[in-house]
């Protein structure tokens, strides 16, 4: 959405977000969209990974992962990189898009370094207000690492575990830890000093591979004035519970002449192998006790572990009295051994892939000084094998084992059998319970653990061919043989190309030689040699043949045939997907858009040249930032070639080019589709008029009757779709044959373009002879990039073939006259009357005269117009005495429409 490039710091990680990648699909939700990476990603340059699975490259990810911020690009090397992506909804893939990545050197600036002031024995948070750096990262949350470079004298830097967990000593931390308040300095020095001291925390800051060295953070420590008069370790011996009294712990002020004060002991770190209790209530971090509690025997310690050997527990505390404080002290508790406590032996078992091994006393065993009677319950069976009983013939039984005893282990009856999968480890969670005494303290006698199995891989898979295609070479020429032409894989764990050896026999149509020494024929080579482009095929003889290869991984063998086809030198465009970009933006022209193959021995991509002929009309081809008319295959593969649209509202452009290499030339055109960023103006219905057609004849659908335009869309891209056809005829397209002597044809149609209308190719043919006076058809008008016009009704007026002329007889008094009005002479059709109809007198009256009142000088009319009839200018005058009747015959004529009426006779009663 913000262009096709992304800037990041070298050797860092950057999250790919919807601000960088955006997909639009009106009929598919984000849940069903998947991104795929294309174009041969170079691991040494960088790769994409999941944030929750770092170090494992991925080739696809979901739209939801992108939205959730789970997708990360990891930079390895280089400054100008690219990612080619495509999105699919499971059915239709999108056009490819290329994200250009610019990697810049990090700049590190120390922003805050205020230091800290604390009391001896205190712990204080270090936040970004005390210590922080800033970088030149652009819209990138970069990892900023602080590394301590020297030992600390008076305390330690600690980091808190997630979710408010335990504080642990660290030698390094990130700026994000400072932002989250998870870093503190803990003054652990128990010594008493005559004056305050300063801790110099020396550190380096690292971003990517850039290091800001020799920095110092000063921590001023206010000295302690309380110390311990007595601090003797507690000896539990064989007891589980004992009091801690003033005989073991007693504090005092540094000045012996000071007045007595009450001492409060604060727990800094509670014991881990037992509980510290005040009047039976457990004390944890932040709680405490007083010197008075010690004197009154209110404080006690209870051991919670049972070890057969002697153990040691500790807790840390600090003493306060008013404003005075002590250092942090560590108090030691010695816990005696319990002869009834169980001891666990749990040693890794090694098993060959697909094999089995006995679980012996040296691998798994629970016992105490007084008992070996333990039952093991399997909490969850192994995922890649099974536990089985050893049968007398040495093979495992089929019985599923969920529990076993020490006796089974001692008599070597218990086996682990691997399922032959390509796995390297397995584990079995268990609980061991003491048996036989009916003790009510069975929970104390439980021992829980996980028994682990290491699987030693075995070479038990045959190499499988994964690249199998025809090897093309120039006739009597040469060509590198690489893993692009033939390649194998092996499912065995730890497989590498170096282990795979290919051996061939003599070849009748050429030879395989070393690139470094063409005189030396090679009969054995590794897949690693193919991948490193060290093997060359030299053709001589027949144009077609097969090379038989024996492929071995050192144990297993397979046979493969490599088909060789020799021909004249050629270049083929094998991929030309076209380029799709947004208006005014830049799109990368790389191997995902345009790729070729050749049978020529081309060692450098610089040898293949692309020449632009002519340049695109609505944009510019760039190499980097410079306009070019030629570029190389190397430029294309490196992602340095792009098309920059000029921002116009034209939706199509094209790049015509030729490819040249070693005097071989091929021509092609790259189609460029432009998506307009803003909503375009709508289609404009300029002309929408009734169309007249004569009954049984054809009428052209002309642009003066039906015209739709758009300022940015050509007429050939404005399409009419017939949603309801006419009922009294049909629409047809006038098609002219290739031969000028061939008669044009009329083909019924359901769609046509404005260009067809403008060029007079669209006709309406009236086909029903009944007297229907009207017809219509309905169209939807569409053009890409503009809203469609729906339900446009095109009306047709069906005209009679002859001009309809109605006459009505009249009565005139002798010697009188009568006006020939529209009630006497009528043409009941507005189309004809609008054209200006003329009346011709075919047979004049015998006993009277036709006159024009506006031209009385004309003695007798032989013709007049419809307009004169409408204006009541035409009259009949009776002239002859004693005549009882008269008549005259008329014909209506339209020169413009080339139509006439039938002759009509008007009878006059005198």
C-alpha positions in Angstrom: 0.0 0.0 0.0 3.0 2.4 0.5 5.0 1.3 -2.6 7.0 -1.7 -3.5 10.0 -1.1 -1.3 11.0 -1.6 2.3 13.9 -0.3 4.3 15.5 -2.2 7.1 18.8 -2.3 9.0 21.4 -4.8 7.9 21.6 -8.2 9.8 18.3 -7.6 11.6 14.7 -8.9 11.6 11.7 -6.9 10.4 8.1 -7.8 10.8 6.1 -8.0 7.6 2.7 -6.3 8.3 -0.4 -5.2 6.5 1.3 -1.7 6.2 3.9 -3.4 3.9 1.8 -6.2 2.3 -1.9 -5.9 1.6 -4.2 -8.2 -0.4 -7.7 -7.2 -1.7 -10.2 -9.9 -2.5 -13.9 -8.9 -2.4 -15.2 -12.5 -2.2 -12.6 -14.2 0.0 -11.9 -13.6 3.7 -8.4 -13.3 5.1 -8.8 -16.8 6.7 -8.7 -18.4 3.3 -5.8 -16.5 1.7 -2.3 -17.8 1.5 0.9 -16.0 0.5 3.6 -17.9 -1.4 7.2 -16.8 -1.9 8.6 -17.2 -5.5 11.7 -16.4 -7.5 14.3 -18.6 -5.8 14.9 -17.0 -2.5 18.6 -16.8 -1.6 19.2 -18.0 1.9 22.6 -16.3 2.1 20.8 -12.9 1.4 17.8 -13.3 3.7 14.7 -15.4 4.4 11.2 -15.3 5.8 10.4 -17.0 9.1 7.7 -17.2 11.7 8.3 -15.0 14.8 7.4 -17.9 17.0 9.8 -20.3 15.2 13.0 -18.3 14.5 15.7 -19.8 12.4 13.4 -21.9 10.3 12.8 -20.5 6.8 9.3 -20.7 5.4 8.0 -20.5 1.8 4.4 -19.7 2.5 2.3 -18.0 5.3 -1.3 -17.2 5.8 -3.1 -13.8 5.7 -4.0 -14.3 9.4 -0.3 -14.8 10.3 0.5 -11.5 8.5 -2.3 -9.7 10.3 -1.2 -11.1 13.7 2.4 -9.9 13.1 3.8 -13.4 13.0 5.8 -13.1 9.8 9.4 -11.8 9.9 12.0 -11.1 7.2 15.6 -11.9 8.3 18.4 -10.0 6.6 21.7 -12.0 6.0 23.7 -10.0 3.5 23.5 -7.5 0.6 22.0 -4.1 0.3 19.4 -4.4 -2.6 17.2 -7.5 -2.2 13.8 -8.6 -3.2 10.9 -10.8 -2.2 8.5 -12.1 -4.9 5.1 -13.0 -3.6 1.8 -14.3 -4.8 -1.5 -14.7 -3.0 -4.0 -17.6 -3.6 -7.6 -18.1 -2.4 -7.1 -21.9 -3.0 -8.5 -21.6 -6.5 -7.2 -18.5 -8.3 -3.7 -17.1 -7.8 -3.1 -13.4 -7.9 -0.5 -11.8 -10.1 3.0 -11.8 -8.6 4.3 -8.8 -6.8 7.8 -7.9 -5.8 8.9 -6.2 -2.6 12.3 -4.6 -2.9 14.3 -4.5 0.3 16.9 -1.9 0.9 19.3 -2.8 3.8 21.2 0.1 5.4 24.0 0.2 8.0 22.7 0.7 11.5 23.5 4.0 13.4 23.5 3.7 17.2 23.2 6.8 19.5 23.2 6.6 23.3 20.1 8.7 24.2 19.7 8.2 28.0 22.4 7.2 30.5 21.4 8.7 33.9 22.8 6.0 36.2 21.1 4.8 39.4 21.2 5.6 43.2 20.2 2.7 45.5 20.8 1.4 49.1 23.1 -1.5 49.7 21.1 -4.7 49.6 18.3 -3.1 47.5 17.1 -4.0 44.0 16.1 -1.3 41.6 14.6 -1.3 38.1 16.6 0.0 35.2 14.2 1.6 32.7 14.5 3.4 29.4 14.4 6.7 31.4 17.8 5.6 32.9 19.3 3.8 29.9 18.3 3.7 26.2 19.7 4.1 22.7 18.1 5.2 19.4 18.8 4.0 15.9 18.1 5.0 12.3 15.6 2.2 11.8 12.6 3.2 9.6 9.3 1.8 10.8 11.1 -1.2 12.2 11.1 -2.4 15.8 14.7 -3.5 15.8 16.4 -5.7 18.4 18.8 -3.7 20.5 21.2 -5.9 22.6 23.1 -4.7 25.6 26.1 -6.9 26.5 28.0 -6.6 29.8 31.7 -6.5 29.1 33.2 -6.6 32.6 32.5 -8.3 35.9 30.4 -6.5 38.5 31.8 -6.0 42.0 28.9 -5.1 44.2 25.9 -6.8 42.7 24.3 -8.3 39.6 22.0 -7.4 36.7 18.9 -9.5 36.7 16.0 -10.1 34.3 12.5 -11.2 35.3 10.9 -14.2 33.7 7.7 -13.8 31.7 4.4 -13.3 33.5 6.0 -11.9 36.6 8.4 -14.8 37.0 11.6 -15.2 38.9 14.5 -12.7 38.7 17.7 -14.3 37.3 21.2 -13.1 36.7 22.0 -12.1 33.1 25.0 -11.0 31.2 23.0 -9.4 28.4 19.5 -8.0 27.8 17.5 -6.1 25.1 16.1 -2.6 25.1 12.6 -4.2 24.9 13.3 -5.7 28.4 14.1 -2.2 29.7 10.8 -0.9 28.1 8.8 -3.7 29.8 10.5 -3.1 33.3 12.1 -6.5 33.4 15.7 -5.4 34.2 17.0 -4.6 37.7 20.3 -4.1 39.5 20.4 -6.1 42.7 23.0 -5.1 45.3 24.2 -8.5 46.6 27.5 -7.5 48.3 27.3 -8.5 52.0 30.5 -6.5 53.0 30.4 -3.4 55.2 32.1 -0.4 53.7 33.2 2.8 55.5 31.7 4.9 52.7 29.3 4.7 49.8 30.6 2.9 46.7 30.0 3.2 42.9 29.3 0.2 40.6 30.6 0.7 37.1 28.4 -1.3 34.7 30.5 -1.5 31.5 28.6 -2.6 28.4 28.4 -2.6 24.6 25.3 -2.1 22.5 24.7 -4.2 19.4 22.3 -3.8 16.5 22.7 -6.4 13.8 26.4 -6.6 13.5 27.1 -3.0 14.4 28.5 -2.5 17.9 28.7 0.7 20.0 31.6 -0.1 22.4 33.0 1.1 25.7 29.9 2.5 27.5 29.6 2.8 31.3 26.4 3.0 33.5 27.2 4.2 37.0 25.2 2.9 40.1 25.8 4.7 43.4 25.3 2.4 46.4 24.5 3.9 49.8 26.4 1.8 52.4 24.6 -0.4 55.0 24.7 0.4 58.8 23.1 -2.8 60.2 25.1 -6.0 60.4 24.6 -9.5 61.8 25.9 -10.2 65.3 25.0 -13.9 64.9 24.2 -15.9 61.7 24.8 -19.6 62.4 23.5 -22.2 59.8 20.4 -24.2 60.9 21.2 -27.9 61.3 18.1 -30.0 60.6 19.9 -33.4 61.0 17.2 -36.1 60.8 14.3 -33.7 61.6 11.8 -32.3 59.2 10.9 -29.3 61.2 13.0 -27.0 63.5 12.7 -23.5 65.0 15.1 -20.6 64.0 15.8 -18.5 67.1 18.0 -15.6 68.1 20.8 -18.2 68.7 20.9 -18.6 64.9 20.1 -15.0 63.8 20.7 -11.7 65.6 21.2 -8.3 64.1 22.9 -5.2 65.5 23.6 -1.6 64.6 27.0 -0.6 63.4 27.4 1.9 66.2 27.5 -0.2 69.5 26.5 2.9 71.5 23.2 3.3 69.6 19.9 3.0 71.5 18.2 -0.4 71.0 15.8 -0.4 68.0 13.3 -3.1 66.7 14.8 -5.0 63.8 12.6 -6.2 60.9 13.8 -9.0 58.6 12.5 -8.8 55.0 12.6 -12.0 52.8 14.3 -11.3 49.5 14.3 -14.9 48.3 12.4 -17.7 50.0 13.9 -21.2 50.4 13.3 -23.7 47.6 13.5 -27.1 49.4 11.3 -26.2 52.3 9.1 -23.6 53.9 9.9 -20.7 56.2 6.9 -20.3 58.6 5.9 -17.7 61.1 3.5 -19.2 63.7 2.6 -21.9 61.1 2.1 -19.4 58.2 4.4 -19.7 55.2 6.6 -16.7 54.4 7.4 -15.8 50.8 9.2 -12.9 49.1 8.2 -9.5 50.5 7.0 -10.9 53.9 9.2 -11.0 57.0 9.6 -11.4 60.7 11.2 -9.5 63.7 14.0 -10.0 66.1 11.2 -10.5 68.7 9.8 -13.3 66.7 13.2 -15.0 66.8 13.5 -14.6 70.6 9.9 -16.0 71.1 10.5 -19.1 68.9 7.8 -18.0 66.4 10.0 -18.7 63.3 10.5 -22.2 62.0 11.7 -24.1 58.9 10.1 -27.3 57.4 11.8 -29.4 54.8 9.6 -30.5 51.9 12.2 -32.6 49.9 13.3 -36.1 50.7 16.8 -37.0 49.6 18.7 -40.0 50.5 21.8 -37.8 50.6 22.4 -34.7 52.7 21.1 -31.4 51.0 21.4 -27.7 51.6 18.7 -24.9 51.3 19.1 -21.2 51.6 17.0 -18.0 51.9 18.0 -14.4 51.4 17.0 -11.5 53.7 17.6 -7.9 54.5 17.3 -6.1 57.9 15.6 -2.7 58.4 15.4 -0.5 61.5 14.0 3.0 60.8 16.2 4.6 58.1 19.0 2.1 58.7 19.4 -1.1 56.6 21.7 -4.1 56.2 23.2 -5.7 53.1 21.5 -8.8 51.6 22.4 -11.9 53.6 22.1 -15.5 52.6 21.2 -17.9 55.4 22.1 -21.6 55.0 20.0 -24.6 56.2 21.6 -28.1 56.2 19.0 -30.9 55.6 20.0 -34.4 56.7 19.7 -37.4 54.4 16.5 -39.7 54.6 17.3 -43.4 54.1 13.7 -43.9 52.9 13.9 -41.3 50.2 13.9 -42.7 46.6 16.8 -42.1 44.3 16.2 -42.0 40.5 18.6 -43.2 37.8 17.5 -41.8 34.4 20.0 -42.1 31.6 19.5 -41.6 27.8 18.8 -44.8 25.9 20.3 -45.1 22.3 18.4 -47.1 19.7 19.2 -47.6 16.0 16.5 -46.4 13.6 13.9 -49.1 13.2 15.6 -51.2 15.9 15.1 -52.0 19.6 17.0 -52.0 22.9 16.7 -53.3 26.4 15.9 -50.7 29.1 18.3 -51.8 31.9 19.0 -50.8 35.5 21.8 -48.5 34.1 19.1 -46.5 32.1 16.1 -46.4 34.4 15.8 -47.3 38.1 14.2 -46.0 41.3 15.2 -47.2 44.7 15.7 -46.1 48.3 18.0 -47.3 51.1 15.2 -49.5 52.4 13.2 -50.6 49.3 13.4 -51.5 45.6 9.7 -52.3 45.3 8.5 -49.7 42.8 5.8 -49.7 40.1 6.2 -47.5 37.0 3.1 -46.1 35.4 3.4 -44.8 31.8 1.6 -41.4 31.7 1.9 -41.2 27.8 3.3 -43.8 25.5 6.2 -43.0 23.1 5.3 -41.1 19.9 7.7 -42.8 17.6 7.9 -46.3 18.9 6.5 -48.5 21.7 7.4 -50.3 24.9 7.3 -54.1 24.6 8.2 -57.3 26.5 11.3 -59.1 25.4 10.3 -62.6 24.0 12.5 -65.7 24.3 13.5 -65.5 20.7 14.8 -61.9 21.0 11.9 -60.2 19.3 9.4 -57.8 21.0 5.9 -58.9 21.9 2.8 -57.2 20.5 1.3 -56.4 23.9 1.0 -52.7 24.7 2.7 -51.9 28.0 1.3 -49.2 30.3 3.1 -50.2 33.6 6.1 -52.2 34.7 8.2 -52.9 37.8 11.8 -52.8 38.9 11.8 -56.5 38.7 11.0 -56.3 35.0 14.0 -53.9 34.5 16.4 -56.1 36.6 15.4 -59.2 34.5 15.9 -57.3 31.2 12.3 -58.0 30.2 11.5 -54.4 29.0 12.3 -53.2 25.5 11.9 -50.0 23.6 11.1 -50.6 19.9 11.4 -47.8 17.3 8.8 -47.5 14.5 11.4 -46.9 11.7 10.3 -43.3 11.1 12.8 -40.5 10.3 13.0 -39.2 13.8 15.9 -38.5 16.1 14.4 -38.7 19.6 11.4 -40.0 21.6 10.3 -39.6 25.2 8.2 -41.5 27.8 6.7 -39.6 30.8 6.3 -41.8 33.8 5.5 -41.9 37.6 7.2 -44.5 39.9 5.2 -45.4 43.1 6.6 -47.4 46.1 4.7 -50.6 46.7 4.1 -53.2 49.3 3.9 -51.3 52.7 0.4 -49.9 52.5 1.8 -46.5 53.6 -0.7 -43.6 53.9 2.1 -41.3 52.5 2.1 -42.8 49.0 2.2 -39.3 47.5 5.6 -38.7 49.2 6.9 -41.9 47.6 6.1 -40.8 44.1 8.9 -40.1 41.6 8.0 -38.4 38.3 10.2 -38.1 35.3 10.6 -38.4 31.5 12.6 -41.2 30.1 14.3 -40.1 26.8 15.4 -42.2 23.8 18.0 -41.1 21.2 17.4 -42.6 17.7 20.5 -43.2 15.6 19.6 -42.6 11.9 20.1 -45.5 9.5 20.6 -45.1 5.7 17.5 -47.0 4.6 16.0 -44.9 1.9 16.8 -45.1 -1.8 17.6 -41.7 -3.6 14.5 -40.3 -5.4 14.7 -38.2 -8.5 13.0 -34.8 -8.0 14.2 -32.9 -11.2 13.6 -34.8 -14.4 13.6 -32.9 -17.7 15.1 -32.9 -21.1 18.6 -31.6 -21.3 18.9 -29.2 -24.3 22.2 -28.4 -25.9 23.3 -26.7 -29.1 24.2 -29.2 -31.9 27.9 -30.0 -31.7 28.1 -27.5 -28.8 28.4 -27.7 -25.0 26.2 -26.9 -22.0 26.7 -26.9 -18.2 24.9 -29.9 -16.5 23.4 -28.7 -13.2 20.8 -29.6 -10.6 18.4 -27.5 -12.7 18.5 -30.4 -15.2 18.7 -33.5 -12.9 18.5 -33.7 -9.1 17.8 -36.3 -6.4 16.7 -36.2 -2.7 17.1 -38.8 0.1 14.7 -39.0 3.0 17.4 -40.2 5.4 18.2 -37.8 8.2 21.3 -35.8 7.6 21.3 -36.2 3.8 23.7 -33.9 1.8 24.6 -33.4 -1.8 28.1 -34.5 -1.2 26.9 -38.1 -0.3 25.1 -38.6 -3.5 27.4 -40.0 -6.3 26.3 -40.2 -10.0 28.2 -42.6 -12.2 27.8 -42.9 -16.0 29.1 -45.1 -18.8 30.4 -44.2 -22.2 28.2 -41.9 -24.3 27.9 -42.3 -28.1 26.6 -38.8 -28.8 29.0 -36.7 -26.6 31.0 -36.6 -23.4 30.9 -35.4 -19.9 34.0 -33.4 -18.8 35.2 -31.2 -16.0 34.6 -27.5 -16.4 38.2 -26.9 -15.2 39.7 -29.4 -17.6 37.8 -30.3 -20.8 40.4 -32.9 -21.8 39.5 -34.9 -18.7 36.4 -37.1 -19.0 34.4 -37.5 -15.8 32.6 -40.8 -15.1 31.8 -40.2 -11.4 30.6 -36.9 -9.8 28.5 -35.8 -6.9 25.3 -33.9 -6.8 27.3 -31.2 -5.1 29.5 -30.9 -8.3 26.3 -30.4 -10.3 25.0 -27.7 -7.9 28.4 -25.9 -8.0 28.3 -26.0 -11.8 31.5 -28.1 -12.2 30.2 -30.6 -14.9 30.1 -29.9 -18.6 28.4 -31.9 -21.4 29.9 -31.7 -24.9 27.7 -32.8 -27.8 28.8 -34.8 -30.9 26.8 -37.2 -33.0 23.1 -37.9 -32.9 20.7 -35.1 -32.0 18.8 -37.2 -29.5 20.0 -39.8 -26.9 19.8 -40.9 -23.3 22.6 -41.0 -20.6 22.2 -43.9 -18.1 23.2 -42.9 -14.6 23.8 -45.0 -11.5 22.9 -43.0 -8.4 24.2 -44.1 -5.0 24.0 -42.6 -1.5 26.8 -45.0 -0.4 24.4 -47.9 0.5 21.4 -47.8 -1.8 21.4 -47.4 -5.6 19.0 -46.4 -8.3 19.1 -45.9 -12.0 18.1 -42.8 -13.9 18.0 -41.7 -17.6 18.8 -38.2 -18.7 17.3 -37.4 -22.1 19.6 -35.2 -24.3 18.2 -33.1 -27.2 20.5 -31.3 -29.5 19.3 -28.6 -31.9 20.1 -25.2 -33.4 20.7 -22.5 -30.8 17.5 -21.0 -29.4 16.1 -18.7 -26.8 12.6 -19.4 -25.5 10.4 -17.1 -23.3 9.0 -19.6 -20.9 7.3 -17.2 -18.5 5.6 -13.9 -19.4 3.0 -13.4 -16.8 2.6 -9.7 -17.4 3.1 -6.9 -14.9 0.3 -5.7 -12.6 0.9 -2.4 -10.7 -1.0 0.5 -9.1 -1.4 3.8 -10.8 1.8 6.0 -10.5 3.8 3.2 -8.7 6.7 1.1 -9.7 6.7 -2.7 -10.4 9.7 -4.9 -10.5 10.4 -6.8 -13.7 12.2 -10.0 -12.4 12.2 -13.7 -13.1 8.7 -14.1 -11.6 7.4 -11.9 -14.4 9.7 -12.7 -17.2 12.0 -15.7 -17.6 13.6 -17.6 -20.5 15.5 -20.7 -21.2 18.2 -21.5 -23.8 20.2 -24.4 -25.0 23.4 -22.3 -25.5 26.3 -22.5 -23.1 26.0 -19.1 -21.5 28.2 -18.8 -18.4 27.4 -15.2 -17.5 23.9 -13.6 -17.4 25.5 -10.5 -18.8 25.7 -12.3 -22.2 21.9 -12.2 -22.5 20.6 -8.7 -23.5 17.1 -7.3 -23.5 16.5 -4.4 -26.0 13.4 -2.3 -25.7 11.6 -1.7 -29.0 9.9 0.8 -28.7 9.5 2.2 -25.1 6.2 1.9 -23.2 3.7 4.7 -23.8 2.6 5.4 -20.3 5.7 4.8 -18.2 9.5 4.3 -18.1 11.8 1.3 -17.7 14.4 1.8 -15.0 17.6 0.1 -13.9 17.9 1.3 -10.4 16.8 4.9 -10.8 18.1 5.4 -14.4 15.9 5.1 -17.5 17.2 2.4 -19.9 16.5 1.1 -23.3 18.5 -2.1 -22.7 19.5 -4.4 -19.8 21.0 -7.8 -19.1 19.6 -11.0 -17.7 21.8 -10.4 -14.7 20.0 -7.1 -14.1 16.7 -8.9 -14.4 17.6 -11.7 -11.9 19.0 -9.2 -9.5 15.7 -7.4 -9.4 17.2 -4.1 -10.6 14.8 -3.6 -13.5 11.4 -2.0 -12.9 8.6 -0.2 -14.8 7.5 3.1 -13.3 4.0 4.2 -14.3 3.7 8.0 -15.1 0.5 8.4 -13.0 -1.9 8.7 -16.0 -5.3 7.0 -15.9 -4.5 4.6 -18.7 -5.2 1.1 -17.5 -2.9 -0.7 -20.1 0.6 -0.3 -21.3 3.1 -2.7 -22.9 6.8 -3.2 -23.2 8.0 -4.6 -26.6 11.4 -6.1 -26.5 13.9 -8.4 -28.2 16.3 -10.8 -26.4 19.7 -11.3 -27.9 22.5 -13.8 -27.1 25.2 -15.1 -29.4 23.4 -13.9 -32.5 20.1 -15.5 -31.5 17.2 -13.0 -31.3 13.6 -13.5 -30.1 10.9 -10.9 -29.8 8.0 -10.6 -27.3 5.8 -8.1 -25.5 5.2 -7.7 -21.8 1.7 -6.7 -21.0 1.3 -4.1 -18.2 -2.0 -3.7 -16.4 -2.5 -0.6 -14.2 -5.0 -0.5 -11.3 -6.3 3.0 -10.8 -5.8 4.1 -7.2 -8.7 6.5 -7.0 -12.3 5.9 -8.1 -12.6 7.0 -11.7 -15.4 9.1 -13.1 -18.5 7.1 -14.1 -19.5 6.1 -17.6 -21.4 8.9 -19.3 -24.6 8.1 -21.3 -24.3 10.8 -24.0 -27.0 9.7 -26.5 -30.0 7.6 -25.6 -32.7 8.0 -28.3 -35.5 6.0 -29.9 -34.4 4.1 -33.0 -36.8 3.8 -36.0 -37.0 0.7 -38.1 -39.2 -0.1 -41.0 -41.4 -3.2 -40.6 -39.5 -6.3 -41.8 -36.2 -4.3 -42.5 -33.0 -3.6 -40.6 -31.9 -0.4 -38.7 -28.4 0.5 -37.7 -27.7 1.1 -34.0 -25.8 4.3 -34.5 -23.9 6.5 -32.1 -26.4 9.4 -32.5 -29.0 7.1 -31.0 -26.8 5.2 -28.4 -23.5 6.6 -27.2 -21.6 5.9 -23.9 -18.2 7.6 -23.3 -15.5 7.8 -20.6 -12.6 10.3 -20.6 -10.0 7.6 -19.9 -11.5 4.4 -21.4 -11.4 3.7 -25.1 -14.6 2.8 -27.0 -13.4 -0.7 -27.6 -13.3 -1.3 -23.9 -16.9 -0.1 -23.2 -19.0 -3.3 -23.5 -22.8 -3.7 -23.9 -24.2 -6.9 -22.5 -27.7 -7.8 -23.7 -29.7 -8.7 -20.5 -33.1 -8.8 -22.3 -33.2 -9.3 -26.1 -35.9 -7.6 -28.4 -39.2 -9.5 -28.8 -40.0 -8.6 -32.4 -36.6 -9.0 -34.0 -33.0 -9.6 -33.1 -29.6 -7.9 -32.8 -26.8 -8.8 -35.3 -23.2 -7.9 -36.0 -22.2 -7.0 -39.6 -19.1 -9.1 -40.3 -17.0 -8.4 -43.4 -15.0 -11.3 -44.9 -11.3 -11.3 -45.5 -11.9 -11.4 -49.2 -13.2 -8.1 -50.6 -15.5 -10.0 -53.0 -17.1 -12.0 -50.2 -20.5 -10.9 -49.1 -20.7 -9.6 -45.5 -22.5 -11.8 -43.0 -25.0 -11.1 -40.2 -24.3 -13.0 -37.0 -26.8 -12.8 -34.0 -25.1 -11.3 -30.9 -25.5 -11.0 -27.2 -22.8 -8.4 -26.6 -21.1 -5.6 -28.5 -18.8 -2.6 -27.9 -19.2 1.1 -28.4 -16.6 0.8 -31.1 -18.9 -1.6 -32.9 -21.7 1.0 -32.7 -19.4 3.8 -33.8 -18.3 1.8 -36.9 -21.9 0.9 -37.9 -21.5 -2.8 -37.3 -24.5 -3.3 -34.9 -28.0 -3.8 -36.5 -31.5 -4.4 -35.3 -33.5 -6.7 -37.7 -37.3 -6.6 -37.4 -38.6 -10.1 -38.1 -42.3 -10.2 -37.2 -44.8 -8.9 -39.8 -47.7 -8.3 -37.4 -48.5 -4.6 -36.8 -46.4 -4.2 -33.6 -45.5 -0.6 -33.4 -42.8 -0.8 -30.7 -40.0 -3.0 -29.5 -37.1 -2.7 -27.0 -34.1 -4.4 -25.6 -32.2 -4.0 -22.3 -28.4 -3.8 -21.9 -25.9 -3.5 -19.0 -22.9 -1.4 -20.0 -19.5 -2.2 -18.4 -15.9 -1.0 -18.6 -13.1 -2.1 -16.3 -12.3 0.5 -13.7 -15.7 2.2 -13.8 -19.1 1.5 -12.3 -21.4 -0.4 -14.7 -24.7 1.1 -16.1 -27.4 -1.5 -15.5 -30.8 -1.9 -17.1 -30.5 0.7 -19.9 -33.6 0.3 -22.1 -33.2 0.9 -25.8 -36.6 1.6 -27.5 -37.4 0.9 -31.1 -40.3 2.3 -33.1 -41.5 0.0 -35.9 -42.6 2.0 -38.9 -45.0 0.9 -41.6 -43.4 0.3 -45.0 -45.6 2.9 -46.7 -46.7 6.3 -45.4 -50.1 5.8 -43.7 -52.6 8.2 -45.2 -56.2 8.5 -44.0 -58.8 10.7 -46.0 -62.4 11.7 -45.0 -65.0 12.7 -47.5 -66.4 16.2 -47.3 -69.6 18.1 -48.2 -69.5 21.5 -49.9 -72.3 23.9 -50.8 -72.7 24.8 -54.5 -70.3 27.5 -55.3 -68.8 27.3 -51.8 -65.4 25.9 -50.4 -64.1 23.7 -47.6 -60.7 23.6 -45.8 -58.7 20.4 -46.2 -57.7 20.2 -42.5 -55.8 17.4 -40.7 -59.3 16.0 -39.9 -59.8 15.5 -43.7 -56.2 14.6 -44.6 -54.3 12.8 -41.8 -51.0 11.0 -41.5 -51.2 9.1 -38.2 -47.5 8.7 -37.7 -45.3 11.3 -36.1 -42.1 9.9 -37.7 -43.3 10.7 -41.2 -44.9 14.0 -40.3 -41.7 15.1 -38.8 -39.9 14.4 -42.0 -41.9 16.9 -44.0 -44.4 15.0 -46.2 -45.5 16.4 -49.6 -48.8 15.6 -51.2 -49.0 15.1 -55.0 -52.3 15.5 -56.8 -52.5 12.5 -59.1 -56.1 13.3 -60.4 -57.4 16.8 -59.9 -61.1 17.5 -59.2 -63.4 17.9 -62.2 -65.9 20.5 -60.8 -63.7 22.4 -58.5 -60.2 23.7 -57.8 -57.6 23.1 -55.0 -56.2 26.4 -53.8 -53.6 27.7 -51.3 -55.1 30.6 -49.3 -51.6 32.1 -48.9 -51.0 32.0 -52.6 -54.4 32.9 -54.3 -52.7 33.8 -57.5 -52.0 30.0 -58.1 -55.1 29.0 -60.0 -54.8 25.3 -59.4 -52.5 23.3 -57.1 -50.8 20.1 -58.2 -49.1 19.6 -54.9 -48.8 20.9 -51.3 -47.1 20.0 -48.0 -48.2 18.5 -44.7 -47.2 21.7 -43.0 -49.7 23.7 -45.2 -52.4 21.2 -44.3 -51.6 21.7 -40.6 -51.9 25.5 -41.0 -55.3 25.1 -42.8 -54.0 26.8 -45.9 -55.4 24.3 -48.4 -59.1 24.4 -49.5 -61.4 23.0 -52.1 -63.6 25.5 -54.1 -66.6 24.3 -56.0 -66.8 25.9 -59.5 -69.3 24.2 -61.8 -73.1 24.8 -61.4 -75.5 21.8 -61.2 -72.6 19.4 -60.3 -73.7 17.0 -57.5 -70.3 15.3 -56.7 -66.6 15.6 -57.3 -63.4 13.9 -56.2 -59.6 14.1 -56.4 -56.8 11.5 -55.8 -53.7 12.2 -53.7 -50.3 10.5 -52.9 -48.2 11.3 -49.8 -44.4 11.3 -50.4 -41.3 11.6 -48.2 -38.1 12.2 -50.2 -35.9 12.0 -47.1 -37.3 8.6 -46.1 -37.8 7.5 -49.7 -41.3 6.4 -48.8 -44.8 6.9 -50.4 -48.3 6.2 -49.4 -50.9 4.3 -51.4 -53.0 6.6 -53.6 -56.1 7.8 -51.8 -59.3 9.4 -53.4 -61.3 12.0 -51.5 -65.0 12.2 -52.4 -66.9 15.5 -52.3 -70.7 15.9 -52.0 -72.0 19.1 -53.4 
